[in-house]
């Protein structure tokens, strides 16, 4: 039992000691402190990690041959991520693009403006079908660039997008031409 003893330690003039001070029981105070600590630990909300759901293909399914999916060139917008926090975008085929290739950055006036413009333009060109964005990171891009591109997909509310690990030689040449393929 926790208690606080108060001893005055003085002797009276007649040689007798003064009456002891009272004893204070601190057990209730300790119990209250632990109750408060427990209460605040249980009621405090902790930061929840923010994650984005990305649908990935099933690893257990094996295909014997590589099948190419035919997509209307009016629907596809490709983002080729380069170095120096820049990217090149184009619409359609890299050999004969409908729009672009154009160098932009990841800012509000860069990639976001392009995605907003293309999100409005693609349904008009493709007969009401929505836009498909292909994100192709190069060897010179950093992980932060992929995260920024995915963030812009979420902000602009692009429904269909994919990350491709196959970058074509024509796209590498575009990056080299615009000095976005340097170390």
N, C-alpha and C positions, 0 to 999 in steps of 0.2 A: 504494500500500500504506500503510495507516494504522499508524503506530507511535508509541510514546511514548518520548521520549528523556529520560533522567535524567542531568543533569550536576551533579556535586557542586559544581563551580566553586571548589574549595579548592586551594590550592597547598600542597605539603608544605614542610617546613622546609628541605629541601635545594635548593629552587628548582624542583623538578620538579612537574609536575601529577600529581594522583592519577589512578588508573585510572578510566576512564569507567564509569558505572553501566550496567547491562544495558539492552537495548532490548526493549520489549514490543510484539509485533505485535497490533494490535487488529482485524485483518480478520475473524477468527473471531467476535469479539464483535459486530461490525456485522451479520454474516450471521445470527447467532443472534437478534439483536433483530428483524430483518426476518422471520425464520421465525416468531417468537413473535407478531408483529403479524399476519401472514398467518393463522396458526392461529386466533387469537382472532376475527379478522374473519369467517372462514369458519364457525366453530362457534357463534357467537353467534346465537341466534334473535331475529329482529326481530318487533315487534308486528304481527300480521296484522290488517288492517281487519275490523271486524265489520259485516256487512251482512245485511239480511233480504231474502229473495227475495219479490218481489211480482209476480204474474202480471198483465201489462197486455194489453189488447186489441191486436190487430194493426192498425197504422196504415194498411196498404195495402188492407185490406178496406173497401169502401164499401158502405153500406146505403142504399137509396132511402127507406125509411120507418123511423120509430122504432117498434120493437115493444116492447110491455110484456110482461114475463114475469109470469104469475100465480104467486104464491107464497102458500102457506097462511099466513094471518095469525098462526096459532099459532107458526109457525117463525121469523118475522122479529122481530128486535130492532133498533131504530134508535137510534143515538147521534148527537145533534145537538150539535156542539161550539160553545160560546159563548165569551164573554170571561171574564176573571178566573179562568182555569184551572178552569172548571166546565163541565159538560155536562148535557143533558137526555136521558133515555132513556125509551123507551116500547116496548111490544110491540104489534104489529099495525098498524092504520091510524091515522094521526095524527088523523083526524076522529072515530074511535070506537076508541080504544085499549083493548086488553084489560087492560093494566097501565100505570100511569104516566099522564101524564108526571111524572117525578121528577127533581129536580136533585141531582147528585152531583159529587164531585171525582175526581181521578185517583189517589187514595190506595188503599192496601190495603183499607181499610174502605169505600171508595166504589165505583169502577168495578169493581175486581176482585171484590168481594163480590157485586155485581149479576150479573156474568158467570158466576160460579160457581153462583149460585142459578138463573139462567135456563138454564144448561147442563144442570142436573139436571131442571128443570121442563119445558122445551120437548119433549123426547122423550116425556114422559108425555102431554102435550097433543096432540102431532102424530103420535101412533101410531108412535113409535120413530124418527122422522126427526130429524136433527140440526138445530141452531140456525143461522140465517143472520143475521149482524150486518151492518148497513148503517151506515157511518161517514159522516156528513154534516158537513163543516166549514163554518161560517158565515164571512162576511167579517170578522168580529171575532175569530175564533180565530187562533192563531199556529201555526206549523209544529211547534213543540214539542208542542202538544196532539195533533196527528196522530201524532207519533212515540210519545207516551205511550200513546195508544189502541192503536196497533199492537203496542207492547210488551206490553200487557195481553192482547191476542189470543194472543200467543206464550206468555205465562206460563200462561194458563188453558187453552191448547191448543184454541182455537176453530178448527175446520177450515174453515169457510166464512165469509168476510167480504169486504166490498168497500168501496171509497172512492168515494162519489158526489159529483159536483160540482154536482148539482142539489139545491138546498134549496127546499122548498116555502114558500109564503107563510104557511101555518098554523104551520110550524116557526119561522119568523122571529117570528111573533106570540107563540109560546110563550117564545122567548128574551127578547123585549121585556117580556113580562109579569113574568118573573122577574129583570129587570135584568141579563141576560147578553148584551145586544146593545149595550153602550155602549163608547165609545172608551177 
